[in-house]
């Protein structure tokens, strides 16, 4: 008997099609599980988006409940070419600034050499930072500093000496200036101010340390009678008056000259420069508007996710979800609640925060500008915090507390998301179990239809043989 190589050959039945259709019926419970898993995953994803929106509202609540946005200031200068200003929480005020002198660095220059390839001579160069006394008759080394020794070989050129000085970390920078007359070595202190002056002494290989021959050409110490290099600029402090008070600084940046205010001096003045520090209302308005927008984003998302569309007859992805609708009720109740933090702004609407028919929030710019004119009360309305009476907490403090609770590891979002995750796990286990069972069903079906196919092939073969025998018998009987 011939071997059956493909289902249906022996019987003529479309076995594969039959099994596929039967298995499609068997798979219907699995399809239901897969559809349910997709829906759960969609809900998890939507809760992730909702968490992001609430996190933004939480961050802005923290910001408005703190001191920083209420202390932001801006500064203006009547002569920014001479005095510029920057603030970091400085108290608003007016400052008259006069600049008598700018801070400078000490600069020395050697006599002219034929070129940068000239060799000044061998010996050791000693550089020390410090402060010159009056008339440079004395020198006080800088506290914590040390003399830096630089060995110079006879073959070292001006270029080599420059590089050795720059690599020594002595607090000075060496340069070479070249013009039609030749090359000169320049030394300048790295930092401005009287405390960053320096002296340059030598131990000259020729035995004389204070003449213009050999390495002595790089010497500068007037207090010891060795001023061979020429001083082209002294190290000095900046000098100014701020509201009539004299101030000095080693640099041209008067950092934190008053709390949070930094003045940068750029030119000597002949008249006072007016520097004004004012509350940065634009930055504060933006933060408050961002807060309203963040609230609106949350409530609009929840409204969209929980609504039912009568036209399409479909509900939002979170329709009927008690956790989502519970969040919606909490936030709406908080917006409408009164606060005793301020006697002027007892409701958010008093400061220009207006609820719309769809539950979102907008800011009335005119009303907010008016509220900003009473900044102390507005600040209390948002950031006040009471350890004993929650009714005295500001609006931002209340939103911070409720969003803290919502976003906590045991909060409503986490609890709901964890529950959905457990549903997905159970769903997947059921899918795995059902898939295994379906595999067994299909295996049995194929075995049964294979056996049926083989039996029908055998019966067809027998039928064919019998038919042949009858035909042969009839043929012989007619002779």
Number of C-alpha atoms within 10 A of each C-alpha: 6 9 9 14 9 11 19 19 16 22 20 11 13 11 19 14 10 13 16 12 12 14 16 13 10 16 14 11 14 19 13 11 17 16 12 15 20 12 14 19 16 14 19 20 13 17 20 15 14 19 18 14 18 21 18 19 25 23 17 22 27 20 20 24 26 18 13 12 20 21 17 20 24 19 19 16 19 14 15 16 11 17 25 19 20 18 21 15 20 21 17 18 11 14 17 17 24 25 23 15 18 22 22 22 23 23 22 24 23 21 15 16 17 13 18 20 14 15 21 22 21 20 21 19 22 19 23 23 25 18 21 24 12 8 8 12 12 13 20 14 18 16 9 6 12 14 16 17 17 18 15 22 17 13 13 18 18 23 17 17 22 19 14 16 23 16 13 14 11 21 19 24 19 23 18 16 14 15 9 6 10 13 20 21 23 22 24 24 22 16 19 23 24 23 20 26 29 30 23 23 25 26 19 23 17 13 10 14 21 23 16 18 15 21 27 31 25 30 28 25 21 18 15 13 12 21 21 24 23 15 16 11 13 20 22 24 22 23 20 23 16 19 13 12 10 13 14 18 19 21 21 23 19 19 17 14 13 13 12 14 20 18 21 16 26 17 17 16 18 9 11 18 20 18 21 17 21 17 21 17 19 13 15 19 17 11 17 22 19 17 24 20 17 23 25 21 19 24 25 16 16 22 20 15 22 19 15 17 11 8 6 7 7 11 15 15 18 22 17 14 14 12 13 22 17 11 19 18 11 11 17 15 11 15 19 12 12 18 22 19 25 20 12 15 23 18 21 21 19 14 22 20 20 17 18 10 7 10 17 19 23 19 21 14 14 11 14 19 15 12 19 18 11 12 14 12 18 24 24 22 28 25 24 22 21 13 7 8 9 14 15 20 24 30 30 27 24 24 25 21 14 19 23 18 14 20 18 13 11 12 14 17 21 17 16 19 17 14 13 17 15 12 16 20 13 13 18 15 12 16 19 13 12 17 14 11 13 16 12 12 15 16 12 12 17 16 12 12 19 20 13 16 22 20 14 17 21 16 14 14 15 12 12 11 12 12 12 12 12 11 11 11 11 11 10 9 7 6 5
